[in-house]
């Protein structure tokens, strides 16, 4: 306590039951442990309200830093302000909020959307459905840009009814499968 350090880093993720998130968390934990830090991990369950509560808990627990992948419906930075005021490092990853005072770690989602779509086109496909999450999130908006760019470059018209925004959970997956099965001209 004299050093004003807890040797703890907080992490807030949307859901723990994602292969990508569990892989990212395993990597974070490995690196943090090698540097003498432990992680406190919480999930927002895709809710800004829960994310706010998690951020407050992390702040009250005096974490030495916070890593965040924001929830589907997060539209405010306000609940992260206390970290900046106390000069507690704050980093966004995967799903980010744009803020000049905080670094962000993301992949090139536009390129990923482009390459996935272009791969299907190279396989002779032209009736390509794009299933996405909340387009307010950088990840999904950027992947859509890549999808649209690949269609445009290959002179395939963008069909608005082939863009489905979902919650990207098990129930949404079942609904999507049923909708596709019922389509006369399947993607």
C-alpha positions in Angstrom: 0.0 0.0 0.0 2.9 2.3 0.6 3.8 1.9 -3.1 0.3 2.9 -4.0 0.1 -0.3 -6.1 -2.2 -3.3 -6.0 -0.3 -5.2 -8.8 -3.8 -5.8 -10.3 -5.1 -5.0 -13.7 -8.8 -4.9 -14.3 -10.4 -6.3 -17.5 -14.0 -5.7 -18.6 -15.2 -7.8 -21.6 -18.7 -8.1 -23.1 -18.9 -11.9 -22.6 -16.6 -14.6 -21.3 -18.1 -17.4 -23.4 -16.4 -16.3 -26.6 -13.5 -18.2 -28.1 -11.8 -14.9 -29.1 -12.3 -13.3 -25.7 -11.1 -16.4 -23.8 -8.0 -16.5 -26.1 -7.3 -12.8 -25.6 -7.7 -13.1 -21.8 -5.4 -16.1 -21.7 -2.7 -14.0 -23.4 -3.3 -11.0 -21.2 -3.0 -13.1 -18.1 0.2 -14.8 -19.3 1.9 -11.4 -19.9 0.5 -9.8 -16.8 1.7 -12.7 -14.6 5.1 -12.6 -16.1 5.3 -8.9 -15.1 4.1 -9.6 -11.5 0.5 -8.5 -12.0 -2.8 -10.3 -11.6 -6.0 -9.8 -13.4 -9.5 -9.1 -12.2 -11.9 -10.0 -15.0 -15.6 -9.0 -15.3 -18.2 -9.2 -18.0 -20.7 -6.6 -19.0 -23.1 -9.1 -20.5 -23.5 -6.6 -23.4 -25.0 -4.0 -21.1 -23.7 -0.5 -20.6 -25.4 -0.4 -17.2 -23.5 -3.5 -16.0 -20.3 -2.1 -17.6 -20.7 1.1 -15.5 -21.1 -1.0 -12.4 -18.0 -3.1 -13.3 -15.9 0.0 -14.0 -16.9 1.4 -10.6 -16.0 -1.9 -8.9 -12.6 -1.8 -10.6 -12.0 1.8 -9.6 -13.0 1.0 -6.0 -10.7 -2.0 -6.0 -7.8 0.4 -6.9 -6.7 -1.5 -10.0 -3.4 -0.2 -11.4 -4.8 -0.2 -15.0 -8.0 -1.1 -16.9 -8.5 -2.9 -20.2 -12.0 -2.7 -21.8 -13.8 -4.1 -24.7 -17.1 -2.2 -24.6 -20.7 -3.6 -24.6 -23.0 -3.5 -27.5 -25.0 -0.6 -26.2 -22.2 1.6 -24.7 -22.6 5.1 -25.9 -20.8 7.1 -23.2 -17.3 7.5 -22.0 -18.4 9.1 -18.7 -18.0 6.0 -16.5 -14.3 5.8 -17.5 -13.5 9.5 -16.5 -12.5 8.6 -12.9 -9.6 6.5 -14.3 -8.3 9.4 -16.4 -8.6 11.8 -13.5 -6.6 9.5 -11.2 -4.1 8.9 -14.1 -4.9 5.2 -14.0 -4.0 3.7 -17.4 -7.0 2.9 -19.5 -6.8 0.9 -22.8 -9.6 -0.1 -25.1 -9.4 -3.3 -27.2 -11.5 -4.9 -29.9 -14.6 -2.9 -29.4 -13.4 0.6 -28.6 -14.6 4.1 -27.7 -12.8 6.8 -29.5 -10.9 9.0 -27.0 -7.7 10.9 -27.7 -6.5 10.2 -24.1 -6.7 6.4 -24.3 -4.8 4.0 -26.6 -6.8 1.4 -28.4 -5.8 -2.1 -29.7 -7.7 -3.4 -32.7 -7.2 -5.5 -35.8 -7.9 -4.2 -39.3 -11.6 -5.1 -39.3 -12.1 -3.4 -42.7 -9.5 -5.6 -44.2 -10.9 -8.7 -42.5 -14.4 -8.0 -43.9 -12.9 -7.3 -47.3 -10.8 -10.5 -47.3 -13.7 -12.7 -46.1 -16.0 -11.4 -48.7 -13.4 -11.4 -51.5 -12.6 -15.0 -50.7 -16.3 -16.0 -51.2 -16.4 -14.0 -54.5 -13.2 -15.8 -55.7 -15.0 -19.1 -54.9 -17.7 -18.0 -57.5 -20.2 -16.7 -54.9 -22.1 -13.5 -55.6 -25.2 -13.8 -53.4 -23.4 -13.0 -50.1 -25.3 -12.3 -46.9 -23.6 -10.1 -44.2 -24.6 -10.9 -40.7 -23.3 -8.4 -38.2 -23.6 -7.0 -34.7 -24.5 -3.5 -33.6 -23.2 -1.2 -36.2 -22.4 1.5 -33.6 -19.4 -0.7 -32.6 -16.2 -0.1 -34.6 -15.7 -3.8 -35.2 -18.9 -4.4 -37.0 -19.0 -1.1 -38.8 -15.5 -1.6 -40.2 -16.3 -5.2 -41.2 -19.3 -3.9 -43.1 -17.1 -1.4 -44.9 -14.8 -4.2 -46.0 -17.8 -6.3 -47.2 -19.2 -3.4 -49.2 -15.7 -2.5 -50.7 -15.3 -6.1 -51.9 -18.7 -6.1 -53.5 -18.1 -2.8 -55.2 -14.7 -3.8 -56.5 -16.2 -7.0 -58.0 -19.2 -5.1 -59.4 -21.7 -6.9 -57.2 -24.5 -4.7 -56.1 -25.0 -4.2 -52.4 -28.4 -5.5 -51.3 -29.7 -3.8 -48.2 -31.9 -6.8 -47.4 -28.6 -8.9 -47.3 -27.4 -7.0 -44.3 -28.7 -8.5 -41.1 -27.9 -6.8 -37.8 -28.3 -9.2 -34.9 -27.3 -9.6 -31.2 -24.7 -12.3 -32.3 -25.8 -14.7 -29.6 -27.1 -18.3 -29.7 -30.8 -17.2 -30.0 -29.9 -14.8 -32.9 -28.0 -17.6 -34.6 -31.0 -19.9 -34.5 -33.2 -17.1 -35.8 -30.8 -16.4 -38.7 -30.6 -20.1 -39.6 -34.4 -20.3 -39.8 -34.6 -17.1 -41.9 -32.0 -18.5 -44.3 -33.8 -21.8 -44.6 -37.0 -20.0 -45.5 -35.3 -17.9 -48.2 -36.2 -18.9 -51.8 -32.8 -17.6 -53.1 -30.4 -18.6 -50.3 -27.1 -16.8 -49.9 
